[in-house]
Amino acid sequence: MRAVIQDRYGAPDALRVDDVETPVPRDDEVLVQVRAASVHPDVWHVVTGRPAALRLMGSGLLRPQCRVPGTDLAGVVAAVGARVTGFRPGDEVFGDSLRGFSWRNGGAYAEYAAAPEDGLAHKPANVTFEQAAAVPTTGYIALLNLPAGRLRPGQRVLVNGAAGGVGAIVVQILRSHGAHVTGVEHTRKLDLLRSLGADAVVDYTTDDFTRGDQRYDLIVDIPGNHPYAAVRRALAPDGTYVLIGHDHFGQVGRRWLGSLPRFGGLALRSLFAPQLRKGEPASRRKKEAMAALRGYLESGALTPVIDRAYPLAEAGEAIRHLAEDEPLGRVVLTV
């Protein structure tokens, strides 16, 4: 089969397409004929090897252990392992080719990819393969971080970085629960944000939400680009602050430790700051998360916006576009 190959960490333009052996699914895996695969920030991190600390989290210290990038996919089941019961050949599926959550290549940028059964769900008929492929990792991150059982109609929520991959899903999920959502974004993304259902928008190039008069019951901070002391000013007295804090990528990507020091500091501070205590964590298994995401897609509560689709041979250019061009929506590969 044809697949994108990564021989070393470095610039995305070093990726190449070559013939490799088609994977054989394990007993609990599904072999998927890939129709589309997502280009998301985690892919940039593993292709470039930045920050370096992430290489210790499954990717490989000196070079990637798995040579085929990509984790999120959508396609048609080609074969199933001996213990797989939820899928059969011909089913349209979407999901994540990794087990658990780790920073490494997952083999999705290929004509065929093997994925654990628990990481897949049936693709709803009302979304395209490209839309479905754009959901798994970002949707899983969104569900893991939103305070489970504490979303309610009328809740005042601010989402910082609201039109990015994770932010766009967070906004739509919050709106489906009846929250009043304010989204913070760059000027050029405000129309996209309104189309996602945001009730109000803040242009961060002209306004600083941490210095405004509004107070929010929940702040979901994807980029983590304000000190917590500043963000706290925008919280209601009993509000909750959730830092997703995706590591920066592209030209602002940090080389060595990324966001790890920031998270460590917040973990210590959470022992004394009630706003940082989220209660019981939303410890969803990936199978449950994929079922929830399928439900949001099928109901129309979640509609991924696609910025651009690239052919498999242009994977390097697709990753460059993600990192440098501020896409309006998700970037995907089609196979």
C-alpha positions, 0 to 999 in steps of 0.5 A: 500500500501507499503511505506517508513515511517519516524517517527522522524528526524535522521539517514536514517537507522531509516526508515522502510517500512510498510503498509499505506492507499493509498492516495486519490487524491484531485480534482486537483491531480493525483494518480500515481502508482510509478515506480521510485523515486529520492534520492536527497539531499533535501530528506537527509535534511528532513530525518535528519532534518538538518539544523534545520532552514529548519524545519520551512519551511514546514517539521515540527518542532519536527517531519515530518508532512508527514511520507512518504519521497520523492518528485520526481517520475515517474510512471503510472496514476492510477486515477485523481481528478475531475478537472484534464484535462491533464492526464488520467489513463494509462498515463506515467508521471514524476514530483514532488509531492510537491506544490510550493517549500518547504522542506518537505516530499512528499510521493513519496517513496511508491507504490502510491503517489498523486501529483498536476497536475501542478507538472507533465508532460508526460514521454517521451518514450525515457527515462526510469522511473528511468531517468525521476524520477531523473529530477524534483527537480534538473531540476526545480532548474536549470531552476529557476537559469539560467538567462532567455533569456541571454544564447547564443551560444559561451558564456563562462560559468563555472559550479562549481559542474558540475557533481552533480544532479543540475550541470549535468542538468545545463551543458546539458542545457547550451550545448543545447544553444551552450555555451562553458562550463567548468566544475569543479569537483573531479578527479573521476567525470571528465569522467562523466563530459566529457560524459555530453558534457563539453567542458573543465574540471577543477580538483578542487583537483589540480587546483583552477579556481578562480586563473586561467587566464580564465574569464567567462561570466557566473559562475554557482556555485552549492556548493558555496565553494569559497568566492565571492571575489575569484570567482569574479576574474574569471568573465569577467567585464560584467559577471554574478555570479549565486550562487545556493548554495545547502546546504551541506549534509552528513558529511559536512551538517551544523546543524543549519542555513545552507547556509542562512547567505551566501545568506543573505550576497550576497543579500545585496551585490547585491545592489552594485555588478553588477555581482550579478544582474541577471536581471528579475528572471526566475519566471517559474511556475512549470507546465512550468518548467516541460514542458521545462524539458520534451522537453529537455528529448524528444529532447535528449538534457538532458540524466540523468545518473543513478548511482544505483537503490535501491528497496523501502525497501533499502531507508535508504541505498540509502540515505546513499549512496548518502551522503557518497559515491560520486555517479557517477550519480543519485540515485533512488528507484524502486518500 
